[in-house]
Amino acid sequence: MSGQTLPIAVVLPKLMMVLEKAPNAVLIAPPGAGKTTAVAPELLKQDWLNGKIYLLSPRRVAARAAAERMAELAGEAVGGTYGYMTRMDSRTSDKTQIVVMTEGIFLQQIQRQPDLPEVAAVLFDEVHERSLNSDFGLALALEAQAALRPGVRLVAMSATVDGDRFATLMGDAPVISSEGRSYPLTYHHLGRDSRQPLAPSMAKLAMQALEETEGDILCFLPSIGDIRATERRLTDMVDDRIAIVPLHGGLSSGEQRRSIRPDTDGRRKLILATNIAETSLTIDGVRVVIDSGMARKAHFDLKSGDTRLVTERASQASVAQRAGRAGRQAPGIVYRAWEEAATKGFPAYDAPEIMDSDLMPLVLQCALWGTRDARALPWLDPPPDAALAVATKALQDFGAIDDEGAITPHGRAMAALPLPPPLAHMLIIAVQNGKAETAARIALLLQERGLGGDSMDIEQRLGRFGNASDKRSQNARKLAARWAKLAEAEAPEKQSGGVDLSEAPAAIWLAQAYPDRLAKRQDGDGEYWRSAGGRRYRLDADSSLRVADWLVVGHAQGEAASARISSAMALSEDEVLHWCAGQIIEADHLSYNGEADRVEARHERRLGAIRLASTPIAKPDPDAVAQALLQHISDTGLDALPWPEAAQSLRQRAAYCRVEALSEDNLLNTLEQWLLPALQGRKRLADLDGGRLANALRGLLDWDSQQSIDAKAPTHFTSPAGSTHAIDYATEAGPSVTLRVQTLYGLAEHPRIGQPPIDLVLHLTSPAGRVVQTTRDLPAFWSGSWADVRRDMKGRYPKHVWPENPVSAMASLKTKNAQRRS
């Protein structure tokens, strides 16, 4: 399909007219409209264009495919007018006018030259995916446009209809909408047992599709592991007429090209892909889509500081994009591995990546840009404060930014490298110790799957990678060498007095990047490990690393409480004690033992959270003991305290009256103020005096708050029988009391409390304390269901008074005989 016959062609003249007069525009075009490959070539024809065009793509495979497709349509070889730039592969020349690049490459370009010289337009493709690099790149481009290059054109291109937010962000930019071209789709919803492994179900579904349909098949699976498992099953099930082709980010550029092009032998293709094939990519010949409905998504854990991959339900927007792959060039068929009704239970959209990411790269790049507060940039969704705080602290620990958030020479060198900040820090330190190439190769292996094999032992992969003769490994070694040279050019001089690491083993370089991931074995068979950062890890039974004493963890998956190690490097005890001596500290350590309810004090040698040696302290400092108890409360919550009934009641009443002084958050934030005095001289929480706890709470209330609580939430209700009953303010139903039904005889109106008065919830019980009725309307109870309750009570408790008309009876807890005697 040529650029002139694509649906986007109808609105291209309007877009060109807008850009001739205005700097920004938003283009809305559904999948298949042709925006990725048609807009940039059309810009080349405009008289006002006076520079290069950058087309930003979210993925490397899509960037290469877009450049190659545009070159093919123009009858040129890629690298001429149309080129591309990705981390592992680039094709450009002096003649290149349109450069398709990944969003990360663009960030490097604009940081090096904020005024974007020789650039006439930047096209942000697939902005609806809301990747962090896309959002950040657009923010920097808007700042550069406002301050340095008002003439550069910026176009946000989206496949969704929600372009108004982008238009507002881009200075009320005009929005141009294009019709898409999508052929009819036929859906088959086939449920599967989610408790069973995914691969067998998907292999069975693939075989069904092969028998029932024609054309190439695109099968969406969440991870590379799922692709490999499904491929193994299918290999023995299909004949030579079917080509099973994987498509994921771990493949070389040549392998990815083969995946998206027609089979050279004319075979029918069954493509097993991750979500890499969702957008920005048309795969010729695909008529059928099989969708697992699952996706592998990254979630940043603020507590552990790690990003973990989780397999979960894809969004409704995502599965719609996947289905559309089948209808790009002809009517298509979609097989979905879930019941049709379940689609409504999928999340509507994927959350913006900025809301659930490690923001260390963002904060470092902002500091390089000259912005100390990342929230000051023009964002569609600003970064979360908590994640910014974690990222800022980590960068300060690396020495990349100072206490004010300004970039340091070390941070500037880190930011110049196309690496995550921890790995950039490692490489800069390695340069200063003459080990740049080793560190660069480690950094590459941690980011590129499959290089040097699939061993969990990074050191094994490092050796195999160094000797591998395949094209991908050769290109990767060249890339690592370029990183090393770049780091050597950018690294500041090593400060005098620093530790000499020139003879350190390779694992020590990884520990420079992730000092908190240095982990010690915790059991005899090497299954459980504890890290310097306090995290627990688990190692597979078949791992050769189980014999090690120490590990530096490269990757781990799973919850922070016990993550599974997927890559690591081994160290001996002697190597750790020698090369990490500067991280080992000796100090008194006090901790609370919950089972024994006491503070234990020991003098310890520690490497972070790892205890190396320990001796008990006979008489610990009382203030330190109180602080240890306080820390335990801070870590575990207020329920650990032995609250007396009066204090619990006061907290509940304050919560009911919305008095923030006694809210859980405020109490935890002010522990030292109100709780520390009560802990002085105590060794156990059980020793805490209940009266002192209650008084400590009252001390946090000013006079007005106390008066408000007493007026709105009295502590007790007094019944007509003269009995008093504590009012419970913690129930969802509202303030309530539990009392015997006989105490309310003679009461014609429902009891109310507080100012302004509200109805009490009454839990009415039998003489044995069993609740027989709950009501907010006592008169309705007397005139209604009381008759049934009375009949039951007379049979069970004949010694008590059960009047037909309780309003006219006397309230009393006494039996009939006791009432007569009195």
N, C-alpha and C positions, 0 to 999 in steps of 0.2 A: 504494500500500500504506500504510495508516494505521499510526500508532504502536501501536495495539492488536493489529494482525495481524502485526507484525514478529516474527521469532524472538526478539529481545531482550526482548519483553514478558514472557516466561516467568520471567526472572530479575530483572526490575526490582523486584518487591516485596522480594526478598531483599537486593538492593543498597540499597534505601531503608532497610530495617531495620538493615543494617550501619552505614550512614552516620548513623543516628539516635543510635547509641551510640559509634561509633569515628570518628576524624578522617580516616582514610585507607582506601582500598580499591583493589584492582586488578581491572579488568574485562577478561576475555578473551572476545572475540567475533569470529568470522571475518567476512571481508568479506560484506556483504549482510545481516548480522544486524540492522542498524539502530541501532547504538550512537551514531553521530554525531548523528542527529536525534531520538532517542527519550529519551536519558538526561536531558538538560537540561530538557525540558518536564516530565518526571516529577518532577524535583526541585522545580519550582515549586509542586507540590501539597502539599509536606511542611510540617507545622506548625512544625518546627524551623528552617526556612529563614528567615534574617533579613537577606538582602542579595542582591546580584547574583550571577549565575553567569557565570564566564568559561569559554568553550569555546575551547581553543587548537587551531589548525589549522596544518599544515606549509606550506600554500600559499594564496596570495591567492584563486585561483579557487575552491578548495574552501571557504574561509571564507565567501565571498559566497554560494556555492551552498547551503551548509548553513543559513545564516540565512534565505535566501529560501524554502527548502523548509520549514523549521519554521513560518515566517510563513504560507505557503500552506496548510499542514495546519491551522493555527489560524484560517484565514479572515481573516488580517490582512495589512496592508501591511508590508513590511520597514521597519525604523526605529521601529516601535512596541515591542511587547513583545520582539521579536526584532530585534537589530541586528548590525552587523558593523563592524570597524575593520581596515583595511589601510593600507599606506603611501600608495597612490595613490587610495584611495576609502574613504569611511566613511558609514554610515547608522545613527545612533543619535539618541535623544531622551531627555527627562526620564522618559519612560515605559518606557524599555528596561530589561528585567530580565535577559535573556540576551544577552551580547555575544560573538559569535564573532570571534576575533582571531587574527592570525598570531603565531607564537611570538616574533618580534622585537618586536612591539608590546607583548606582555606583559612582556618584559624592561624596556622603558622604563617601563611602569606600576609595576612592583614596585620599580624603582630610585627612582622619584619618591616612592612611598608604600610603604615596606617592610612596614608593618602591614596593607596591603590593606584600608583602611577601606571599608565598604559592600559588601565582597565576602564572600559566604557559602561559595562553592565554586569551585574551579578544576579543570576537566576537561582533562587532557592527552591529546588524541586522537592515535592512530597513533604511540604511543611506540616501537613496534617499528622504526620507520624510523631511530631513533637519530640524529636531527639534532642538531647542536651546540646550537642555540637551545633545543630541547626538553630536552636533558639539563641545560643550564645553568639554564633556567627552573625545572625541577623541583628542582634543588639549592638555588636561592635560596628557593623556596617552602617547602621543608622547613626551612631555617634560620629563615625568618620565622615559620613555624608554631611552631617550638620556642622561639623567644625572644619573639615579639610577639603572635602570634595562634593560640593553641592550639585555638581553636574553628573555624578555617577548615577546610573539607573539601577534601582533595586526592584526585583519582581518576586513576589511570593507566589508559588504555584502549588495548588492544593487539589486533592481529589474529592474533598468534601464541600458541602454547601455553606459551611460556617466560615465565610471569609471576612465577616464584619469586624471581628476582633483584630485580625491582622491589618485590615484597612485602617482602623483607629490607631493602632500602634504605629503605623507607617504614615502618620500625618494625614488622616482621612483620604487615603489613596483611593482612586477609582477601582471598582470591582468589575471585572469582565468575566462573564460566565459563558462556557461552551457546552453544547450538548455532547454527550458521549455516544459511542457506538457499541452497543452490546447486543449480541445475538441472543435469542431465547435460550433459557436454561431449563433443563428438566432435573428435578431434585429427587433423590432417593434417601430417605432417612432410615438408617439401619442401626438400631441401638446395639451397644456392646456392654459386657460386664466390666465395669470400671475397676473391679477388684482383681481382674486378671491382667497379665502382662500385655502391653500394647502391641508388640511385634506380631504375635500369632493372629490377632484380630485383623490387623492391617494387611498382613500377607493374604489372609483369606479373602478380604474385601478386594484386594488388588486382583486376585485370580477371578473373582466374580466379574469385575469390571472388564478384564481382558476377554472374557467369554461373551459378555453382553454388548460390547461397544466396539467402535472403530476409532482410529486416530491415536495419537500419543496421549499418555496419561501422566498427570502431575499429582503426586501424592505428598501431602503436607504432614510432616512428623515433627515433634517438638525438639529433638536433639540429634546430634551426630550418633550417639549411642543407639538411639531408636532406629536411625537409618541403617546402621550396620547390622543390627539384630534383625530387622525386617529383610534386608538384602540377603543375609545368610539363609533365611527361610525360603525366600523366593528362588534362589539360585537352583535349588533342586526341584522346583515346581514348574518352571517355565522351560520352553525349548529354545533352540538357537535363533528362532525368528524374533525373539524379544530381547532388547538391549536394556538391562537394568542399569540405570545411571544415577549416581548420587549427586547432589547439588547442595553444597554448604560452604561456609566461610573458611573451612580448614583445607580446602583444595587449592592447588596451584592455579594460576591464571589460565594455563593451557587446559587443565582438567575442567575448569568452569566453562570455558568456551565450548568444549566438546559437549558439555551437559546441556547447553541451551541451543545448540545447533542441530539440524537434522542428522540422523545417524549416517555415517559415510557408507555403510553397507546396505542402506535402505531398510533397515529393520524398524519395527515398531518400538518406540521408546517408552519405558516406564521410569519416570524420573522421581526419585525419592529425595524430597527437599525439606529444608527448614523454612522458617518464615522469610528467608533471604529472597524467595521467589514471590512474595506477596505483592510487591509494588515495584514500579520503575523498570519492569522487565517483561517484555513479551517474548514468549518461547514459541517459536513457529511450530505448528503442527499439533499443539495441545488441544484436544477436544473433550477431555475428561479430567475432572478433578476429584481426588479422593481426599477428604479432610478428616484428620483425627480429632479436630476440635480442641487440640491442646497446643500450648506454646511454652517455650522455655524463656522465662523472664528473669531479669536481674533485679535483686532487691538488696539495698544497702542496709546493713545492720549497724545502727548507731552505737550499740553497746560494744560490739566486737571490733568495729571499724572495718569489717570485711563485706565484700559484695558476694552474695550467694545466688546461684541460679536455681530457680524453682520451676518445676513443671506444673502448670495450672491451666484452667480454662482460658481459651482465647476470647477476645472480645467479640461482640456482635459485628462491629465495624471490620474487624480482622477477618472473620469467616466470610463476610460479604465480599471483601477484596479477594480472598482465595477463590471463592466460587466464580468471580468474574474472569479469572484466568481461562476458564473453559469456554467463555463466549467472546473472546477477542476477535476471532477470525471466522467463526461459523457457529451454528447452534451447538450447544454443549450439554454435557451431562455431569451432574455433581452427586457424588456419593458421600454422605455424612455419617460418621460413626456415632450418632446419637439420635435420640427420639426428637421428632419435630418440635414437640411442646417444650423441650428442654432449652431451646434456643433463647427463649425469653429470660431464662435464668442466667445467661452469660452476661458479664459486664457490658455496658453499652459501648464504651470506648476504652482504649488503653490510657492509663494516666500519663501525663507529661513526664518525660524521663527526669526532668529536673526535680520532681517531687520525691523521687525514690532512688537517688544516686549518691555516689561518693563525690562530694563537691571540692575535693582537694585540687584537681586540675583547674576547675573554674576559679577558685580563689587565687591560685598562683597566677593564672593568666590575667585575672583582673588586676592583681598587683603589678604585673608587667605592663599592663595597659595604662597604669597610673591611677586606677580606681581602688581605694582601700576598702570601700564598702560595696560589695557586689550588688546589693539591692538598689544602688543608685542608677544602674543601667536600665535602658528601656526594655522591660520584660513583658511577655504575654502573661506569664505566671512567675512571680518573684521566687527566688530560692528560699527554702525553709530555714528559719533562724537556727534551729537545733543542728541541722546538718552543716550549716556555715560555721557554727562554733566549733564543731568537731574537726572540720577541715582546717580551720585557722590554727587550732592548737597543734595539730599534726605538722603543719608547715613550719610553725615556730620551733617545734622540737627538731626538725631537720635543719633549722637555721636558714630557711628560705625566705622568711619574712620576719621583720622585727616586731616588737611589742605594739607598735602603732599600725601594723599592717602594711608597711612599706617593704618593697622587695629589696633583698640584700644581693651582693655580688654572687653569692652561692645560689640564691634563688633565680637570679637572672640567667646563670649558666644552666640551671635545671630547666627553666622555661624554654630555652633555646633548643632543647632536645625533644624529638617527637615521641616521648615516652611518658607514661604515668609518673607523677612526682616521686614516688618511692624508688622506682627503677632509675629515674634520672639522677636522683641523689646518689644511689649506688654507683652509677657510672662516673659521676664527677669525683667521688672519693677514690674510685679505682684509678682514674687518670692521675690523681695526685700521688698514687702509690705504684704507678707503672704497670697496672693490670687492666688497661682499658678494654682490650679485645676480649679477654675472658668475661668481664662483666657485661659487655655489649652482647655477647652470645647468650649468656644467661638471660638477659632481658628479652632477647628475641624468642628463646624457647618458652618463656613464660607467657608469651602473647600469641604465638603461632602454634596451633595444634599440629601434631604429627611430625614436626621436624625432629630428626634423631630418634624416631620411633615413638612408641606409646608407653614406655616404661614410667613407672611412678618415681623412679630414682632419676632426678634431674642430672646427676653426674654421669650416669650411664648414657643418657640422651646427649649430653654435651660431647662425650667422646665419639659417639656414633655420628653426630652431626658434623663434627670436624672432619670426618673421613668419608662422608657420603658423597657420591659422584652424580646424583640425579640433578636435573636442572634447577628444581626448586631449592635444593640445599645450596647449590652453588650461588644462586641469586641471593639467598638469605645470608650467606657468609659475606658477600659483597656489601649487603645492607648493613650488617653488624660492623663491618670495617668502616663504612661511612659514618655510622653513629660514633664509633670510637674516635675518628679523626675530628668530627664536629665537637665532641666533648673535649678533646685535647685543645682545640682552638678556643673554646669558651670557658674552660675551667679556670677559676682564680688560683693564685699561688697558694700552696699549702702553708697553713699557719705553722710557725715554729712551735715546737713542743708537742705536736700532734703524734699520735701513735703510729709507728711504722708498720704498715700492713702488707708490705711488698712480698713477704714470704708466707702470707696467710693462705690457707686452703680455699678452694672455690666457694665452699658453703659460707665462709665468713663474709663474702661479698653479698650473698643473698641476705645475710643477717644485717647488713648495712641498710638494705631496703626495708626489711621487716623485722626490726629488733624485737618486737612483741611476739613474733612467731617462733622464736627460739624455744624449743620444747624438750622436756626431759621425760624419759620413760617412767611410767608409774607402776608397772607390774612386771612380773617375771617373763611373760611371753611377748611383751611389746605391743599389746593391743591398745592400752590407754596411755595418753600423754597429757602433760600439763605445760602450758606455754608461759613465757615471761609476762605476757599480757593478761594472764589469768584465765585464758580460754582452755577448755578441755578438747582434746582431739582423740580420734579413734583410727587405728590402722588395720587394713584388711589382713585376714589370716594368711594369705598367700604372698604378702609383700616381703621382698628381700630386706627391706629397711627395718624389720622388726628386731634384728640383732643389734641395731645401733643403740648407743646410750643417749645420744642427743640428736635432734633433727632441727633443721630450719625449714619450715613449711612454706612451700610456694603457693599451693592452691588447696583449698578445703571446701567441702560442700556440706550443707546441712545446718541445723540449728547451732547457735553459739554454745549451747550446753555440752554438746558432744558431736563436733563436726567430723566428717570422714575426710582423711587426708587423701588428696588425689595426686599431689606431687610434693617432693621434699628432697633435701640433701642431708647426708649424715655427717655427724661430728663425734669425736671421742670426748670423754670427760676432760682429758688433759688439754685438748685443743680449746675447749670452751673456757677452762680456767685460765689458759694463757692469753688467748686472743680477745676474750671478753672480760678481762680483769677489771677494766675501767667501769663496767656496768655492775660489778658485784659490790654490794654495800653490807656493812655490819651495823645493826641497830637493834634496840629493844622493840619487840613486836608483841602487842597485846591484842587478843581476839576473844570474842565471846563464844563459849561452848554452850549451844542451846540445850543439848541433852542433859548436861550436868548443871545448867543454869549457873555458870560462873565465868569470870574472866580469867583466861590463861595467859600468863606472861612468860616470854622466853627471849633470850638473847640469840639473834639469828644472823647467819650469813645468807643473803638472798640475791638472786638475779631476777629482778622484777618480782613476780608472784611465785617464783620457784624457790623453795627452801633448800639450801645446800647443807647447812649445819644448824643445830639448835641446842641450847642448854636452858633449863628453867631458871626463872628469877624468883628468889625466895620472897622478897618484900618489894613488890612493884610500887611505883609512885601512885598514891591515891588519885591524884588529878588525872593521870594517864588511864587508870581503871575506869573512872567516871567517863572519860572520853571514849573508851572502848565500848562501854554500855550505850553511850549516846550514838556511836556509829552503827551499832547493831540495830537500834531503833530506826535510824535513818535508812538503813539498807532493807530492813524487813517490814517496816510499817508500824503504825501505832497499835495494832492489835497485839503486839508482843508485850505491851505493858499490862500489869495487873490492875486494870481499872476498877475502882469501887463503884457500887451502884449509883451513888450520888454524882460521880463524875460522868459516867455514861449517860445518865439522865440529862445532865447539863449540856453535854455535847449534842444529844438528840434534840433538845429544846432549841439550842442555838441554830442548829441546821434547819429546823422547822421555821424559825424566824428569820432565816437567811442572814445571820450575823457571821460575817466572814472571819472574824477574829478567831473563832473556834473551828473553822473548816479544816479538813484533813490536810489540804495543801498548805494552809497558813501555819498549822501546828508543826508540820514537818520542816517548813522553811525557817521556823523560829525556835527550834529545839533548844539551842544553847541558851536562849533567853529564859524560857519557862521551865525546862526539864533539867538542865544541868545542875542547878542548885539542889534539886531534890535527889540527885544521884550522888552527891558528894558523901564520901564515907561508906558507900554501898559497894558490895562485891557481887551481889546477885540482884536480878530484877525482882525476885520474890521478896527481897528485903525492903522494897519500896513501901513507904507508908501511904496508905490510901487517902488519908486526910490531907497529906501534903500534895498529893497529885490533884485532888479536887481544888484545894486552895490555889495551886499553881494555875489552874485553868481560870478560876475566878479572877485572878490577878491580871489576866489578859483582857478583861472586859472593862470598859469605862462605865461611868455611872448611867449614861443614857442607854447603853446596850443592856445592862442588867435590868433596868426598869422596863425596857421593851420586852425582854424575855419573860419577866415575871408577869407582865400584863397580858401578853399574847399567848403564853404557854405555861399555865400553872402546873405545878408538879403533881397534884393529886385532885381527885374528884371525891366529894363527900356525898354519900347516898342518903336518901330519905331515912334509911335505917340507922344512920349515924356512922357507918363504916367508911373508911378512907381507902382509896384505890389509886395506885400509881398510874399515870397516864403515859401510854406508849406513843412517842412521836416518830418512831422509826418505820412504821408500817406504811405500805403504799396507799392504803385506804385513807390515811389521815389519822389524827389523834384518836386513840381508842383506849378503852378500859375493859377489863375482864372482871365480872362480878356476878354474884348469884342473882337470879331473876327476882327472888323475894325481897331484895334490898330496894327494889323500885316500885313496890306496891304503893298505891296512893298517888303516883305521879301521872298526871294527865298530859303533860307536855314533854317533848323530847329534851333531855338535858343538853345545855350548850356551855361552852367555855370560851375564855379569852376575850380580847378587845381588838377588833370587833368580834362579836360572838359567832362561833361556828358549832355545828352539830357534832357531838361526840359519836364515834363508832362504838356501839355497845356489843360486846361479846357476852351473852347471857348464858349462865351455866346452871346446872342442876346442883343439888346439895353436895354431890360427889365431885364437882368441879368440871364435869363434862359440858362442853358448849352445846346448847340446844337451839340457839338462835343468834344470828348476827343481824343488827338492824341499825339504820339511820333514822327510823321513823317509829318511835315507841307507841304512839297512839294507834297507828295502823296495825302494829303487832298485837296490841291488846284486843282490838276489835276483829282481828283476822285469825292468824294461825295460833293465837294463844289457846284457843279451845282444844286444838289437837295436842299442843304441848302439855296443857293441863291434864288431859286424859292420860297421857303417858306418864306424867310425873306422879299422879295420884296412885297409879298402879305400882310404881317403883319406890316411891317414898311416901307411904301412907301416914307417917307420923308428922308430916309437915302440912302447912296450910296451903291449899290451892284453890283460891276463890274463883267463882265464875266471873265476877267483875273486879279485877285487880285494882282499878282506879279508886274504888271505894274501900279497899282493904288497908290494913295497917302494915307498913313495911317492917319486917323483922326477920332475923336469922334464926329465931328460936322455933322449936317444935310446938305442936298444939299444946301439950301438957305444960311445957315451960312457959308458954304465954299465959295459960290459965293461972299458974302459980304466981305469976308476977302481976 
